[in-house]
Amino acid sequence: MTHPESGKATYRESEAVSISCKTCGKPVLYVSWIHNGRVKNSGSKTATLNFSSINKADAGSYTCKANNSAGITEKQLILLVN
C-alpha cells in the first residue's frame, strides 16, 4: 500500500475531504475502505473516501483492505473531526 502514509488524519468539520487508498502489485489488487464493518468504497488498485461536508459522525477507525491471489494486507486510518 502506498497510501495512506499516516495512521491518523485530522479535518475540520464541514470540510470537503477525499482520502485515497492506493496500492501497487501484481496481480492487480482489489481495494476496499471499511468502516464499522461496512464497505464504504471499493475499486481496482485504488479506493477513495469522499465526504462533501465531513462531520463528527464520520470520525472513527477506517480500514483499507487490499487483496489479490497473493494475499491480503490492511492499513488502519483513524479519522478525527474537530
Secondary structure, 3 states (H helix, E strand, C coil): CCECCCCEEEECCCCCEEEEEECCCCCCCEEEEEECCEEEEEEECEEEEEECCCCHHHCEEEEEEEEECCEEEEEEEEEEEC
